[in-house]
Amino acid sequence: MLEVVDQLNKQNNEGLADPKMKARFADLGGVPMPMTPIDLGKLVADETEKWGKVIRAANIKPK
């Protein structure tokens, strides 16, 4: 699992360093946030838990 997070993090940070990506973030009012693999893994886990709760609370079912 860690090698998957490492690879995703590497690709994410490379994309965030791209000038076109930085410009697009700026156009949308965002700020690129490069992360360490540990931070990315925590973000993914936290977001998965958060949105899982929202989906269950709204009783959303796949079609």
N, CA, C and O atoms as a Tripos MOL2 file, in Angstrom:
@<TRIPOS>MOLECULE
protein
  252   251    63     0     0
PROTEIN
NO_CHARGES

@<TRIPOS>ATOM
      1 N           0.8180   -1.1940    0.0000 N.3       1 MET1
      2 CA          0.0000    0.0000    0.0000 C.3       1 MET1
      3 C           0.8620    1.2590    0.0000 C.2       1 MET1
      4 O           0.5330    2.2340   -0.6760 O.2       1 MET1
      5 N           1.9590    1.2460    0.7500 N.am      2 LEU2
      6 CA          2.8070    2.4360    0.8050 C.3       2 LEU2
      7 C           3.4140    2.7770   -0.5430 C.2       2 LEU2
      8 O           3.5730    3.9530   -0.8670 O.2       2 LEU2
      9 N           3.7600    1.7550   -1.3440 N.am      3 GLU3
     10 CA          4.3340    2.0790   -2.6490 C.3       3 GLU3
     11 C           3.2990    2.7290   -3.5610 C.2       3 GLU3
     12 O           3.6520    3.5430   -4.4150 O.2       3 GLU3
     13 N           2.0310    2.3800   -3.3890 N.am      4 VAL4
     14 CA          0.9630    3.0250   -4.1660 C.3       4 VAL4
     15 C           0.8480    4.4900   -3.7540 C.2       4 VAL4
     16 O           0.7680    5.3720   -4.6090 O.2       4 VAL4
     17 N           0.8390    4.7510   -2.4630 N.am      5 VAL5
     18 CA          0.7590    6.1280   -1.9670 C.3       5 VAL5
     19 C           1.9820    6.9160   -2.4170 C.2       5 VAL5
     20 O           1.8580    8.0680   -2.8310 O.2       5 VAL5
     21 N           3.1600    6.3070   -2.3410 N.am      6 ASP6
     22 CA          4.3870    6.9760   -2.7870 C.3       6 ASP6
     23 C           4.2910    7.3620   -4.2580 C.2       6 ASP6
     24 O           4.6430    8.4790   -4.6340 O.2       6 ASP6
     25 N           3.8130    6.4360   -5.0900 N.am      7 GLN7
     26 CA          3.7060    6.7020   -6.5230 C.3       7 GLN7
     27 C           2.6710    7.7940   -6.7980 C.2       7 GLN7
     28 O           2.9230    8.7050   -7.5870 O.2       7 GLN7
     29 N           1.5090    7.7040   -6.1500 N.am      8 LEU8
     30 CA          0.4840    8.7420   -6.3210 C.3       8 LEU8
     31 C           1.0110   10.1060   -5.8820 C.2       8 LEU8
     32 O           0.7870   11.1130   -6.5530 O.2       8 LEU8
     33 N           1.7030   10.1260   -4.7670 N.am      9 ASN9
     34 CA          2.2540   11.3750   -4.2540 C.3       9 ASN9
     35 C           3.2760   11.9590   -5.2190 C.2       9 ASN9
     36 O           3.2720   13.1610   -5.4820 O.2       9 ASN9
     37 N           4.1370   11.1210   -5.7370 N.am     10 LYS10
     38 CA          5.1610   11.5840   -6.6850 C.3      10 LYS10
     39 C           4.5030   12.2040   -7.9110 C.2      10 LYS10
     40 O           4.8710   13.3010   -8.3320 O.2      10 LYS10
     41 N           3.5280   11.4990   -8.4830 N.am     11 GLN11
     42 CA          2.8380   12.0000   -9.6720 C.3      11 GLN11
     43 C           2.0690   13.2870   -9.3580 C.2      11 GLN11
     44 O           2.0630   14.2250  -10.1550 O.2      11 GLN11
     45 N           1.4330   13.3200   -8.2080 N.am     12 ASN12
     46 CA          0.6810   14.5070   -7.7990 C.3      12 ASN12
     47 C           1.6030   15.7180   -7.6770 C.2      12 ASN12
     48 O           1.2970   16.7870   -8.2050 O.2      12 ASN12
     49 N           2.7120   15.5570   -6.9940 N.am     13 ASN13
     50 CA          3.6400   16.6690   -6.7990 C.3      13 ASN13
     51 C           4.2550   17.1270   -8.1120 C.2      13 ASN13
     52 O           4.4770   18.3220   -8.3070 O.2      13 ASN13
     53 N           4.5370   16.1860   -9.0240 N.am     14 GLU14
     54 CA          5.0620   16.5640  -10.3380 C.3      14 GLU14
     55 C           4.0260   17.3880  -11.1010 C.2      14 GLU14
     56 O           4.3580   18.3930  -11.7290 O.2      14 GLU14
     57 N           2.7790   16.9550  -11.0400 N.am     15 GLY15
     58 CA          1.7160   17.7050  -11.7070 C.3      15 GLY15
     59 C           1.5440   19.0940  -11.1190 C.2      15 GLY15
     60 O           1.3540   20.0650  -11.8500 O.2      15 GLY15
     61 N           1.6080   19.1870   -9.8020 N.am     16 LEU16
     62 CA          1.4390   20.4790   -9.1420 C.3      16 LEU16
     63 C           2.5820   21.4430   -9.4430 C.2      16 LEU16
     64 O           2.4090   22.6570   -9.3420 O.2      16 LEU16
     65 N           3.7410   20.9160   -9.8110 N.am     17 ALA17
     66 CA          4.8910   21.7570  -10.1350 C.3      17 ALA17
     67 C           4.8240   22.3000  -11.5650 C.2      17 ALA17
     68 O           5.5600   23.2250  -11.9090 O.2      17 ALA17
     69 N           3.9480   21.7300  -12.3990 N.am     18 ASP18
     70 CA          3.8290   22.1470  -13.7930 C.3      18 ASP18
     71 C           3.2810   23.5780  -13.8710 C.2      18 ASP18
     72 O           2.2660   23.8840  -13.2450 O.2      18 ASP18
     73 N           3.9420   24.4530  -14.6320 N.am     19 PRO19
     74 CA          3.4740   25.8400  -14.7350 C.3      19 PRO19
     75 C           2.0280   25.9680  -15.2240 C.2      19 PRO19
     76 O           1.2980   26.8430  -14.7570 O.2      19 PRO19
     77 N           1.6100   25.1190  -16.1460 N.am     20 LYS20
     78 CA          0.2280   25.1690  -16.6330 C.3      20 LYS20
     79 C          -0.7510   24.8100  -15.5140 C.2      20 LYS20
     80 O          -1.8190   25.4110  -15.3940 O.2      20 LYS20
     81 N          -0.3760   23.8330  -14.7030 N.am     21 MET21
     82 CA         -1.2330   23.4320  -13.5870 C.3      21 MET21
     83 C          -1.2970   24.5450  -12.5440 C.2      21 MET21
     84 O          -2.3660   24.8390  -12.0080 O.2      21 MET21
     85 N          -0.1540   25.1620  -12.2600 N.am     22 LYS22
     86 CA         -0.1380   26.2770  -11.3110 C.3      22 LYS22
     87 C          -1.0360   27.4080  -11.8040 C.2      22 LYS22
     88 O          -1.7780   28.0020  -11.0220 O.2      22 LYS22
     89 N          -0.9680   27.7040  -13.1020 N.am     23 ALA23
     90 CA         -1.7960   28.7660  -13.6760 C.3      23 ALA23
     91 C          -3.2760   28.4100  -13.5750 C.2      23 ALA23
     92 O          -4.1010   29.2680  -13.2630 O.2      23 ALA23
     93 N          -3.6120   27.1600  -13.8350 N.am     24 ARG24
     94 CA         -5.0110   26.7360  -13.7610 C.3      24 ARG24
     95 C          -5.5330   26.8490  -12.3300 C.2      24 ARG24
     96 O          -6.6480   27.3200  -12.1060 O.2      24 ARG24
     97 N          -4.7260   26.4160  -11.3690 N.am     25 PHE25
     98 CA         -5.1170   26.5660   -9.9660 C.3      25 PHE25
     99 C          -5.3640   28.0380   -9.6500 C.2      25 PHE25
    100 O          -6.3580   28.3800   -9.0100 O.2      25 PHE25
    101 N          -4.4550   28.9140  -10.1020 N.am     26 ALA26
    102 CA         -4.6010   30.3470   -9.8420 C.3      26 ALA26
    103 C          -5.8800   30.8840  -10.4790 C.2      26 ALA26
    104 O          -6.5860   31.6860   -9.8680 O.2      26 ALA26
    105 N          -6.1820   30.4480  -11.7020 N.am     27 ASP27
    106 CA         -7.4140   30.8740  -12.3820 C.3      27 ASP27
    107 C          -8.6550   30.4980  -11.5770 C.2      27 ASP27
    108 O          -9.6470   31.2270  -11.5810 O.2      27 ASP27
    109 N          -8.5950   29.3670  -10.8930 N.am     28 LEU28
    110 CA         -9.7330   28.8850  -10.1110 C.3      28 LEU28
    111 C          -9.7150   29.3840   -8.6670 C.2      28 LEU28
    112 O         -10.5980   29.0550   -7.8750 O.2      28 LEU28
    113 N          -8.6970   30.1840   -8.3340 N.am     29 GLY29
    114 CA         -8.5930   30.7100   -6.9770 C.3      29 GLY29
    115 C          -8.0020   29.7240   -5.9920 C.2      29 GLY29
    116 O          -8.1370   29.8920   -4.7800 O.2      29 GLY29
    117 N          -7.3460   28.6940   -6.5070 N.am     30 GLY30
    118 CA         -6.7640   27.6690   -5.6500 C.3      30 GLY30
    119 C          -5.2690   27.8310   -5.4930 C.2      30 GLY30
    120 O          -4.6310   28.6150   -6.1960 O.2      30 GLY30
    121 N          -4.7280   27.0830   -4.5680 N.am     31 VAL31
    122 CA         -3.2940   27.0750   -4.3180 C.3      31 VAL31
    123 C          -2.8330   25.6240   -4.3180 C.2      31 VAL31
    124 O          -3.3290   24.8220   -3.5270 O.2      31 VAL31
    125 N          -1.8740   25.2640   -5.2080 N.am     32 PRO32
    126 CA         -1.3610   23.8960   -5.1920 C.3      32 PRO32
    127 C          -0.7320   23.5870   -3.8340 C.2      32 PRO32
    128 O          -0.0560   24.4300   -3.2450 O.2      32 PRO32
    129 N          -0.9630   22.3720   -3.3490 N.am     33 MET33
    130 CA         -0.4440   21.9800   -2.0420 C.3      33 MET33
    131 C           0.3380   20.6740   -2.1500 C.2      33 MET33
    132 O          -0.2050   19.6040   -1.8760 O.2      33 MET33
    133 N           1.6220   20.7530   -2.5510 N.am     34 PRO34
    134 CA          2.4240   19.5290   -2.5540 C.3      34 PRO34
    135 C           2.4580   18.9390   -1.1480 C.2      34 PRO34
    136 O           2.4720   19.6670   -0.1560 O.2      34 PRO34
    137 N           2.4700   17.5980   -1.0770 N.am     35 MET35
    138 CA          2.4360   16.9110    0.2130 C.3      35 MET35
    139 C           3.4740   15.8050    0.2510 C.2      35 MET35
    140 O           3.9990   15.3740   -0.7760 O.2      35 MET35
    141 N           3.7520   15.3620    1.4660 N.am     36 THR36
    142 CA          4.5710   14.1690    1.6340 C.3      36 THR36
    143 C           3.6650   12.9570    1.4090 C.2      36 THR36
    144 O           2.4430   13.0880    1.4680 O.2      36 THR36
    145 N           4.2440   11.7810    1.1520 N.am     37 PRO37
    146 CA          3.4130   10.5840    1.0130 C.3      37 PRO37
    147 C           2.5370   10.3340    2.2460 C.2      37 PRO37
    148 O           1.3910    9.9070    2.1100 O.2      37 PRO37
    149 N           3.0530   10.5910    3.4210 N.am     38 ILE38
    150 CA          2.2780   10.3790    4.6480 C.3      38 ILE38
    151 C           1.0900   11.3360    4.6970 C.2      38 ILE38
    152 O          -0.0250   10.9350    5.0310 O.2      38 ILE38
    153 N           1.3350   12.6080    4.3590 N.am     39 ASP39
    154 CA          0.2430   13.5910    4.3460 C.3      39 ASP39
    155 C          -0.8140   13.2320    3.3080 C.2      39 ASP39
    156 O          -2.0100   13.3480    3.5770 O.2      39 ASP39
    157 N          -0.3830   12.7970    2.1240 N.am     40 LEU40
    158 CA         -1.3340   12.4070    1.0830 C.3      40 LEU40
    159 C          -2.1560   11.2050    1.5330 C.2      40 LEU40
    160 O          -3.3730   11.1810    1.3470 O.2      40 LEU40
    161 N          -1.5070   10.2200    2.1160 N.am     41 GLY41
    162 CA         -2.2220    9.0410    2.6080 C.3      41 GLY41
    163 C          -3.2630    9.4130    3.6500 C.2      41 GLY41
    164 O          -4.3730    8.8790    3.6460 O.2      41 GLY41
    165 N          -2.9060   10.3310    4.5450 N.am     42 LYS42
    166 CA         -3.8490   10.7810    5.5720 C.3      42 LYS42
    167 C          -5.0050   11.5450    4.9380 C.2      42 LYS42
    168 O          -6.1580   11.3480    5.3220 O.2      42 LYS42
    169 N          -4.7130   12.4120    3.9750 N.am     43 LEU43
    170 CA         -5.7690   13.1660    3.2990 C.3      43 LEU43
    171 C          -6.7550   12.2270    2.6160 C.2      43 LEU43
    172 O          -7.9680   12.3940    2.7470 O.2      43 LEU43
    173 N          -6.2390   11.2430    1.8870 N.am     44 VAL44
    174 CA         -7.1120   10.2910    1.1950 C.3      44 VAL44
    175 C          -7.9670    9.5240    2.2040 C.2      44 VAL44
    176 O          -9.1710    9.3660    2.0010 O.2      44 VAL44
    177 N          -7.3560    9.0520    3.2820 N.am     45 ALA45
    178 CA         -8.1070    8.3100    4.3040 C.3      45 ALA45
    179 C          -9.1750    9.1920    4.9540 C.2      45 ALA45
    180 O         -10.3120    8.7600    5.1420 O.2      45 ALA45
    181 N          -8.8080   10.4180    5.2930 N.am     46 ASP46
    182 CA         -9.7630   11.3390    5.9280 C.3      46 ASP46
    183 C         -10.9190   11.6800    4.9940 C.2      46 ASP46
    184 O         -12.0750   11.6940    5.4150 O.2      46 ASP46
    185 N         -10.6140   11.9540    3.7360 N.am     47 GLU47
    186 CA        -11.6600   12.3010    2.7680 C.3      47 GLU47
    187 C         -12.5680   11.1060    2.4850 C.2      47 GLU47
    188 O         -13.7770   11.2690    2.3200 O.2      47 GLU47
    189 N         -11.9910    9.9150    2.4300 N.am     48 THR48
    190 CA        -12.7910    8.7090    2.2100 C.3      48 THR48
    191 C         -13.7710    8.5160    3.3590 C.2      48 THR48
    192 O         -14.9440    8.2160    3.1400 O.2      48 THR48
    193 N         -13.2850    8.6890    4.5800 N.am     49 GLU49
    194 CA        -14.1590    8.5550    5.7510 C.3      49 GLU49
    195 C         -15.2450    9.6290    5.7460 C.2      49 GLU49
    196 O         -16.4200    9.3310    5.9590 O.2      49 GLU49
    197 N         -14.8500   10.8750    5.5040 N.am     50 LYS50
    198 CA        -15.8030   11.9890    5.5200 C.3      50 LYS50
    199 C         -16.9100   11.7860    4.4890 C.2      50 LYS50
    200 O         -18.0920   11.8950    4.8160 O.2      50 LYS50
    201 N         -16.5320   11.4910    3.2450 N.am     51 TRP51
    202 CA        -17.5390   11.3600    2.1960 C.3      51 TRP51
    203 C         -18.3360   10.0720    2.3320 C.2      51 TRP51
    204 O         -19.4850   10.0070    1.8950 O.2      51 TRP51
    205 N         -17.7430    9.0520    2.9300 N.am     52 GLY52
    206 CA        -18.4960    7.8320    3.2210 C.3      52 GLY52
    207 C         -19.6380    8.1230    4.1790 C.2      52 GLY52
    208 O         -20.7450    7.6160    4.0030 O.2      52 GLY52
    209 N         -19.3700    8.9420    5.1960 N.am     53 LYS53
    210 CA        -20.4140    9.3300    6.1560 C.3      53 LYS53
    211 C         -21.5210   10.1240    5.4650 C.2      53 LYS53
    212 O         -22.7040    9.9060    5.7250 O.2      53 LYS53
    213 N         -21.1340   11.0390    4.5930 N.am     54 VAL54
    214 CA        -22.1280   11.8430    3.8710 C.3      54 VAL54
    215 C         -23.0100   10.9440    3.0110 C.2      54 VAL54
    216 O         -24.2310   11.0940    2.9960 O.2      54 VAL54
    217 N         -22.3940   10.0220    2.3030 N.am     55 ILE55
    218 CA        -23.1370    9.1100    1.4230 C.3      55 ILE55
    219 C         -24.0920    8.2370    2.2270 C.2      55 ILE55
    220 O         -25.2470    8.0520    1.8440 O.2      55 ILE55
    221 N         -23.6010    7.7000    3.3500 N.am     56 ARG56
    222 CA        -24.4730    6.8620    4.1850 C.3      56 ARG56
    223 C         -25.6070    7.6840    4.7970 C.2      56 ARG56
    224 O         -26.7460    7.2190    4.8430 O.2      56 ARG56
    225 N         -25.3140    8.8920    5.2660 N.am     57 ALA57
    226 CA        -26.3380    9.7410    5.8830 C.3      57 ALA57
    227 C         -27.4190   10.1300    4.8730 C.2      57 ALA57
    228 O         -28.5920   10.2570    5.2250 O.2      57 ALA57
    229 N         -27.0150   10.3170    3.6180 N.am     58 ALA58
    230 CA        -27.9720   10.6880    2.5740 C.3      58 ALA58
    231 C         -28.6200    9.4640    1.9380 C.2      58 ALA58
    232 O         -29.4720    9.5860    1.0580 O.2      58 ALA58
    233 N         -28.2050    8.2790    2.3970 N.am     59 ASN59
    234 CA        -28.7270    7.0120    1.8710 C.3      59 ASN59
    235 C         -28.5640    6.9150    0.3500 C.2      59 ASN59
    236 O         -29.4630    6.4660   -0.3610 O.2      59 ASN59
    237 N         -27.4040    7.3450   -0.1220 N.am     60 ILE60
    238 CA        -27.1090    7.2870   -1.5510 C.3      60 ILE60
    239 C         -26.6840    5.8700   -1.9030 C.2      60 ILE60
    240 O         -25.8250    5.2860   -1.2420 O.2      60 ILE60
    241 N         -27.2850    5.3310   -2.9350 N.am     61 LYS61
    242 CA        -26.9980    3.9630   -3.3860 C.3      61 LYS61
    243 C         -26.4710    3.9990   -4.8140 C.2      61 LYS61
    244 O         -26.9040    4.8320   -5.6110 O.2      61 LYS61
    245 N         -25.5390    3.1040   -5.1500 N.am     62 PRO62
    246 CA        -25.0670    3.0420   -6.5390 C.3      62 PRO62
    247 C         -26.1760    2.5420   -7.4550 C.2      62 PRO62
    248 O         -27.0550    1.7910   -7.0310 O.2      62 PRO62
    249 N         -26.1270    2.9600   -8.6960 N.am     63 LYS63
    250 CA        -27.1290    2.5080   -9.6750 C.3      63 LYS63
    251 C         -26.5840    1.3730  -10.4930 C.2      63 LYS63
    252 O         -27.2750    0.8560  -11.3690 O.2      63 LYS63
@<TRIPOS>BOND
     1     1     2 1
     2     2     3 1
     3     3     4 2
     4     3     5 am
     5     5     6 1
     6     6     7 1
     7     7     8 2
     8     7     9 am
     9     9    10 1
    10    10    11 1
    11    11    12 2
    12    11    13 am
    13    13    14 1
    14    14    15 1
    15    15    16 2
    16    15    17 am
    17    17    18 1
    18    18    19 1
    19    19    20 2
    20    19    21 am
    21    21    22 1
    22    22    23 1
    23    23    24 2
    24    23    25 am
    25    25    26 1
    26    26    27 1
    27    27    28 2
    28    27    29 am
    29    29    30 1
    30    30    31 1
    31    31    32 2
    32    31    33 am
    33    33    34 1
    34    34    35 1
    35    35    36 2
    36    35    37 am
    37    37    38 1
    38    38    39 1
    39    39    40 2
    40    39    41 am
    41    41    42 1
    42    42    43 1
    43    43    44 2
    44    43    45 am
    45    45    46 1
    46    46    47 1
    47    47    48 2
    48    47    49 am
    49    49    50 1
    50    50    51 1
    51    51    52 2
    52    51    53 am
    53    53    54 1
    54    54    55 1
    55    55    56 2
    56    55    57 am
    57    57    58 1
    58    58    59 1
    59    59    60 2
    60    59    61 am
    61    61    62 1
    62    62    63 1
    63    63    64 2
    64    63    65 am
    65    65    66 1
    66    66    67 1
    67    67    68 2
    68    67    69 am
    69    69    70 1
    70    70    71 1
    71    71    72 2
    72    71    73 am
    73    73    74 1
    74    74    75 1
    75    75    76 2
    76    75    77 am
    77    77    78 1
    78    78    79 1
    79    79    80 2
    80    79    81 am
    81    81    82 1
    82    82    83 1
    83    83    84 2
    84    83    85 am
    85    85    86 1
    86    86    87 1
    87    87    88 2
    88    87    89 am
    89    89    90 1
    90    90    91 1
    91    91    92 2
    92    91    93 am
    93    93    94 1
    94    94    95 1
    95    95    96 2
    96    95    97 am
    97    97    98 1
    98    98    99 1
    99    99   100 2
   100    99   101 am
   101   101   102 1
   102   102   103 1
   103   103   104 2
   104   103   105 am
   105   105   106 1
   106   106   107 1
   107   107   108 2
   108   107   109 am
   109   109   110 1
   110   110   111 1
   111   111   112 2
   112   111   113 am
   113   113   114 1
   114   114   115 1
   115   115   116 2
   116   115   117 am
   117   117   118 1
   118   118   119 1
   119   119   120 2
   120   119   121 am
   121   121   122 1
   122   122   123 1
   123   123   124 2
   124   123   125 am
   125   125   126 1
   126   126   127 1
   127   127   128 2
   128   127   129 am
   129   129   130 1
   130   130   131 1
   131   131   132 2
   132   131   133 am
   133   133   134 1
   134   134   135 1
   135   135   136 2
   136   135   137 am
   137   137   138 1
   138   138   139 1
   139   139   140 2
   140   139   141 am
   141   141   142 1
   142   142   143 1
   143   143   144 2
   144   143   145 am
   145   145   146 1
   146   146   147 1
   147   147   148 2
   148   147   149 am
   149   149   150 1
   150   150   151 1
   151   151   152 2
   152   151   153 am
   153   153   154 1
   154   154   155 1
   155   155   156 2
   156   155   157 am
   157   157   158 1
   158   158   159 1
   159   159   160 2
   160   159   161 am
   161   161   162 1
   162   162   163 1
   163   163   164 2
   164   163   165 am
   165   165   166 1
   166   166   167 1
   167   167   168 2
   168   167   169 am
   169   169   170 1
   170   170   171 1
   171   171   172 2
   172   171   173 am
   173   173   174 1
   174   174   175 1
   175   175   176 2
   176   175   177 am
   177   177   178 1
   178   178   179 1
   179   179   180 2
   180   179   181 am
   181   181   182 1
   182   182   183 1
   183   183   184 2
   184   183   185 am
   185   185   186 1
   186   186   187 1
   187   187   188 2
   188   187   189 am
   189   189   190 1
   190   190   191 1
   191   191   192 2
   192   191   193 am
   193   193   194 1
   194   194   195 1
   195   195   196 2
   196   195   197 am
   197   197   198 1
   198   198   199 1
   199   199   200 2
   200   199   201 am
   201   201   202 1
   202   202   203 1
   203   203   204 2
   204   203   205 am
   205   205   206 1
   206   206   207 1
   207   207   208 2
   208   207   209 am
   209   209   210 1
   210   210   211 1
   211   211   212 2
   212   211   213 am
   213   213   214 1
   214   214   215 1
   215   215   216 2
   216   215   217 am
   217   217   218 1
   218   218   219 1
   219   219   220 2
   220   219   221 am
   221   221   222 1
   222   222   223 1
   223   223   224 2
   224   223   225 am
   225   225   226 1
   226   226   227 1
   227   227   228 2
   228   227   229 am
   229   229   230 1
   230   230   231 1
   231   231   232 2
   232   231   233 am
   233   233   234 1
   234   234   235 1
   235   235   236 2
   236   235   237 am
   237   237   238 1
   238   238   239 1
   239   239   240 2
   240   239   241 am
   241   241   242 1
   242   242   243 1
   243   243   244 2
   244   243   245 am
   245   245   246 1
   246   246   247 1
   247   247   248 2
   248   247   249 am
   249   249   250 1
   250   250   251 1
   251   251   252 2
@<TRIPOS>SUBSTRUCTURE
     1 MET1         2 RESIDUE 1 A MET
     2 LEU2         6 RESIDUE 1 A LEU
     3 GLU3        10 RESIDUE 1 A GLU
     4 VAL4        14 RESIDUE 1 A VAL
     5 VAL5        18 RESIDUE 1 A VAL
     6 ASP6        22 RESIDUE 1 A ASP
     7 GLN7        26 RESIDUE 1 A GLN
     8 LEU8        30 RESIDUE 1 A LEU
     9 ASN9        34 RESIDUE 1 A ASN
    10 LYS10       38 RESIDUE 1 A LYS
    11 GLN11       42 RESIDUE 1 A GLN
    12 ASN12       46 RESIDUE 1 A ASN
    13 ASN13       50 RESIDUE 1 A ASN
    14 GLU14       54 RESIDUE 1 A GLU
    15 GLY15       58 RESIDUE 1 A GLY
    16 LEU16       62 RESIDUE 1 A LEU
    17 ALA17       66 RESIDUE 1 A ALA
    18 ASP18       70 RESIDUE 1 A ASP
    19 PRO19       74 RESIDUE 1 A PRO
    20 LYS20       78 RESIDUE 1 A LYS
    21 MET21       82 RESIDUE 1 A MET
    22 LYS22       86 RESIDUE 1 A LYS
    23 ALA23       90 RESIDUE 1 A ALA
    24 ARG24       94 RESIDUE 1 A ARG
    25 PHE25       98 RESIDUE 1 A PHE
    26 ALA26      102 RESIDUE 1 A ALA
    27 ASP27      106 RESIDUE 1 A ASP
    28 LEU28      110 RESIDUE 1 A LEU
    29 GLY29      114 RESIDUE 1 A GLY
    30 GLY30      118 RESIDUE 1 A GLY
    31 VAL31      122 RESIDUE 1 A VAL
    32 PRO32      126 RESIDUE 1 A PRO
    33 MET33      130 RESIDUE 1 A MET
    34 PRO34      134 RESIDUE 1 A PRO
    35 MET35      138 RESIDUE 1 A MET
    36 THR36      142 RESIDUE 1 A THR
    37 PRO37      146 RESIDUE 1 A PRO
    38 ILE38      150 RESIDUE 1 A ILE
    39 ASP39      154 RESIDUE 1 A ASP
    40 LEU40      158 RESIDUE 1 A LEU
    41 GLY41      162 RESIDUE 1 A GLY
    42 LYS42      166 RESIDUE 1 A LYS
    43 LEU43      170 RESIDUE 1 A LEU
    44 VAL44      174 RESIDUE 1 A VAL
    45 ALA45      178 RESIDUE 1 A ALA
    46 ASP46      182 RESIDUE 1 A ASP
    47 GLU47      186 RESIDUE 1 A GLU
    48 THR48      190 RESIDUE 1 A THR
    49 GLU49      194 RESIDUE 1 A GLU
    50 LYS50      198 RESIDUE 1 A LYS
    51 TRP51      202 RESIDUE 1 A TRP
    52 GLY52      206 RESIDUE 1 A GLY
    53 LYS53      210 RESIDUE 1 A LYS
    54 VAL54      214 RESIDUE 1 A VAL
    55 ILE55      218 RESIDUE 1 A ILE
    56 ARG56      222 RESIDUE 1 A ARG
    57 ALA57      226 RESIDUE 1 A ALA
    58 ALA58      230 RESIDUE 1 A ALA
    59 ASN59      234 RESIDUE 1 A ASN
    60 ILE60      238 RESIDUE 1 A ILE
    61 LYS61      242 RESIDUE 1 A LYS
    62 PRO62      246 RESIDUE 1 A PRO
    63 LYS63      250 RESIDUE 1 A LYS
